[in-house]
Amino acid sequence: MEQSILFVGRHDSSGIRFYIGEELHQYDVGYLTLGTESNPGAIVIPPQASEFVVDAFCTPKATEGDAFVTQCVYNTMNKKEVTLGGQKTTDEMCLQTFTYYPRMNDLFVCVSSLSAAAWLTVANSSSLANIEVFKQWLHSIQWTPEAVAKWQLFHKNSSRLVRIIGGSTFETESLNTLPTYQDLIITPRCNTANRRTETLLFLLFIPLLMSI
């Protein structure tokens, strides 16, 4: 609720209650956003792709020895046109935001995009000079299955520019290619039948708590 004018007699009914103390906490919760930049220089997803992977890499330079790899997987079999990175409802993003504790003051965002040098291997300099011309060029590509496969390899093997943003930090780092890594192996906890049973037990447990 907006209360910057401090109206008298206005009560909040959102259900959220705030407690304000006199002393600051020693540590705060932090938020870290990883992924790619939200623009066509980072995300170009061809149509008619059953599984198009967009990788992002945050270097150990940003997180003192730890490297973070994030992945977005897109299915565009229902699309007839290319999908570009951006903030419109028709665009796509590849961002993951994590809550962690305690907060680091020098790191809020670590995102990557394909480098200008990488784009020059597939487009001429005049296409890259103007963003609208660049978008038109991407929309003009004939996205055959072969072109989609080649585009996936281009995206996977291209050099990247990593941006590290914090309170007083704004750094960039170049990567010739993505480092090799092993995907996280997810082991299923239970089958579908067990999940249904757990859900039913949970739903039965709620009324029990409410009656106590």
C-alpha positions as CSV (number, residue, x, y, z in Angstrom):
1,M,0.0,0.0,0.0
2,E,1.3,3.4,-0.9
3,Q,1.5,5.5,2.2
4,S,4.2,8.1,1.4
5,I,1.7,10.9,2.1
6,L,1.0,9.4,5.5
7,F,-2.8,9.6,5.4
8,V,-4.4,9.5,8.9
9,G,-6.9,6.7,9.6
10,R,-6.0,4.5,6.6
11,H,-5.5,0.8,7.6
12,D,-3.7,-1.9,5.7
13,S,-5.8,-5.0,5.0
14,S,-3.2,-7.0,3.0
15,G,-2.6,-9.5,5.8
16,I,1.1,-8.6,6.0
17,R,2.3,-7.2,9.4
18,F,5.6,-5.3,9.7
19,Y,7.6,-4.9,12.9
20,I,10.1,-2.1,13.0
21,G,12.9,-2.3,15.6
22,E,15.3,0.3,16.8
23,E,18.5,-1.7,16.0
24,L,19.7,-2.9,12.6
25,H,20.4,-6.6,12.1
26,Q,24.0,-7.6,11.8
27,Y,23.3,-9.5,8.7
28,D,20.6,-9.1,6.0
29,V,19.1,-11.4,3.4
30,G,20.5,-10.9,-0.1
31,Y,19.2,-11.5,-3.6
32,L,21.3,-12.7,-6.4
33,T,20.2,-12.7,-10.0
34,L,21.9,-15.0,-12.5
35,G,21.3,-15.7,-16.2
36,T,21.5,-13.7,-19.4
37,E,20.8,-10.1,-20.3
38,S,17.3,-9.5,-21.6
39,N,18.0,-8.3,-25.1
40,P,18.5,-9.8,-28.6
41,G,22.3,-9.9,-28.1
42,A,21.8,-12.6,-25.5
43,I,18.7,-14.5,-26.4
44,V,17.6,-15.5,-29.9
45,I,15.3,-18.5,-29.9
46,P,14.4,-20.0,-33.3
47,P,10.9,-21.2,-34.0
48,Q,10.0,-24.9,-34.4
49,A,12.6,-26.0,-31.8
50,S,11.6,-28.8,-29.5
51,E,14.5,-28.1,-27.1
52,F,16.6,-24.9,-27.5
53,V,19.1,-24.4,-24.6
54,V,20.4,-21.0,-23.5
55,D,23.3,-21.2,-21.1
56,A,24.7,-18.5,-18.8
57,F,27.9,-18.5,-16.8
58,C,28.9,-16.5,-13.8
59,T,32.7,-16.6,-13.4
60,P,34.6,-17.3,-10.1
61,K,35.8,-13.7,-10.3
62,A,32.3,-12.7,-9.2
63,T,31.8,-15.2,-6.4
64,E,35.3,-15.7,-5.0
65,G,36.1,-19.1,-6.4
66,D,32.6,-20.4,-7.1
67,A,31.2,-20.6,-10.6
68,F,27.5,-20.6,-11.4
69,V,26.0,-22.1,-14.5
70,T,22.3,-21.6,-15.3
71,Q,20.3,-23.0,-18.1
72,C,17.0,-22.1,-19.7
73,V,15.4,-24.7,-22.1
74,Y,12.7,-23.5,-24.5
75,N,10.2,-25.4,-26.6
76,T,9.0,-23.3,-29.6
77,M,7.2,-25.9,-31.6
78,N,4.1,-23.6,-31.5
79,K,6.0,-20.6,-32.8
80,K,6.3,-19.5,-36.4
81,E,8.7,-16.5,-35.8
82,V,11.9,-16.1,-33.9
83,T,11.7,-15.1,-30.2
84,L,14.1,-12.4,-29.0
85,G,15.3,-11.5,-25.6
86,G,13.5,-8.5,-24.0
87,Q,11.0,-7.3,-21.5
88,K,7.8,-7.3,-23.5
89,T,5.2,-10.0,-23.1
90,T,6.2,-11.4,-26.5
91,D,9.9,-11.5,-25.6
92,E,11.8,-14.0,-23.5
93,M,14.1,-13.8,-20.4
94,C,16.5,-16.2,-18.9
95,L,16.9,-15.0,-15.3
96,Q,17.0,-16.9,-12.0
97,T,16.8,-14.9,-8.7
98,F,18.0,-16.6,-5.5
99,T,17.6,-15.6,-1.9
100,Y,20.6,-16.2,0.3
101,Y,22.0,-15.3,3.7
102,P,24.1,-13.3,4.8
103,R,24.0,-10.7,2.0
104,M,27.1,-9.7,0.1
105,N,27.3,-6.0,-0.6
106,D,29.3,-6.2,-3.8
107,L,27.2,-8.6,-5.9
108,F,23.6,-8.3,-6.9
109,V,23.6,-9.4,-10.6
110,C,25.8,-11.6,-12.7
111,V,24.5,-11.9,-16.3
112,S,26.1,-12.7,-19.7
113,S,25.4,-12.1,-23.4
114,L,27.1,-13.2,-26.6
115,S,30.0,-11.0,-27.5
116,A,30.1,-8.6,-30.4
117,A,32.9,-10.7,-31.9
118,A,30.7,-13.7,-31.9
119,W,27.9,-11.9,-33.7
120,L,30.3,-10.7,-36.3
121,T,30.9,-14.3,-37.3
122,V,27.3,-14.6,-38.5
123,A,26.2,-11.1,-39.3
124,N,27.8,-8.1,-41.0
125,S,28.8,-5.0,-39.1
126,S,26.0,-2.9,-40.7
127,S,23.3,-5.3,-39.2
128,L,24.8,-4.9,-35.8
129,A,25.1,-1.1,-35.8
130,N,21.4,-0.5,-35.3
131,I,19.2,-2.6,-33.0
132,E,16.1,-2.4,-35.2
133,V,18.1,-3.4,-38.3
134,F,19.6,-6.3,-36.2
135,K,16.1,-7.5,-35.2
136,Q,14.9,-7.3,-38.8
137,W,17.9,-9.4,-39.9
138,L,17.1,-12.0,-37.2
139,H,13.4,-12.2,-38.4
140,S,14.5,-12.6,-42.0
141,I,16.4,-15.8,-41.3
142,Q,14.8,-18.9,-42.8
143,W,14.6,-21.2,-39.8
144,T,14.9,-24.6,-41.3
145,P,15.7,-27.6,-39.0
146,E,19.3,-27.4,-40.2
147,A,19.4,-23.6,-39.4
148,V,18.0,-24.3,-35.9
149,A,20.6,-26.9,-35.2
150,K,23.4,-24.6,-36.5
151,W,22.1,-21.8,-34.3
152,Q,22.2,-24.0,-31.2
153,L,25.8,-24.8,-31.9
154,F,26.5,-21.1,-32.5
155,H,24.9,-20.1,-29.2
156,K,26.7,-22.9,-27.3
157,N,30.2,-22.3,-28.7
158,S,30.3,-18.5,-28.9
159,S,32.4,-16.2,-26.8
160,R,30.5,-14.2,-24.1
161,L,30.7,-11.0,-22.1
162,V,29.9,-11.4,-18.4
163,R,28.7,-8.4,-16.4
164,I,29.1,-8.3,-12.7
165,I,27.0,-5.7,-10.8
166,G,27.0,-4.9,-7.1
167,G,26.6,-1.9,-4.8
168,S,29.7,-0.1,-6.1
169,T,30.8,-2.8,-8.5
170,F,30.4,-2.9,-12.3
171,E,32.9,-5.2,-14.0
172,T,33.0,-7.1,-17.2
173,E,34.8,-10.2,-18.1
174,S,35.3,-11.9,-21.5
175,L,34.9,-15.7,-22.0
176,N,36.2,-17.3,-25.2
177,T,33.7,-20.2,-24.7
178,L,31.7,-21.8,-22.0
179,P,33.7,-24.0,-19.6
180,T,32.8,-27.6,-19.7
181,Y,30.7,-28.9,-16.8
182,Q,28.5,-31.9,-15.9
183,D,24.8,-31.3,-15.6
184,L,23.2,-31.8,-12.3
185,I,21.7,-35.3,-12.2
186,I,18.2,-35.1,-10.6
187,T,17.1,-38.3,-8.9
188,P,13.3,-38.6,-8.7
189,R,12.1,-38.9,-5.1
190,C,9.0,-40.9,-5.8
191,N,6.7,-41.9,-8.6
192,T,3.5,-40.1,-9.6
193,A,1.3,-42.4,-7.4
194,N,3.3,-41.6,-4.3
195,R,3.1,-37.8,-5.1
196,R,-0.7,-38.1,-5.3
197,T,-0.6,-39.9,-1.9
198,E,1.6,-37.2,-0.3
199,T,-0.7,-34.5,-1.6
200,L,-3.8,-36.2,-0.3
201,L,-2.1,-36.6,3.1
202,F,-1.1,-33.0,3.1
203,L,-4.7,-31.9,2.3
204,L,-6.1,-34.1,5.0
205,F,-3.5,-32.7,7.5
206,I,-4.6,-29.1,7.0
207,P,-8.1,-29.5,8.4
208,L,-6.7,-31.5,11.4
209,L,-4.4,-28.5,12.2
210,M,-7.2,-26.1,11.9
211,S,-9.4,-28.1,14.3
212,I,-6.7,-28.2,17.0
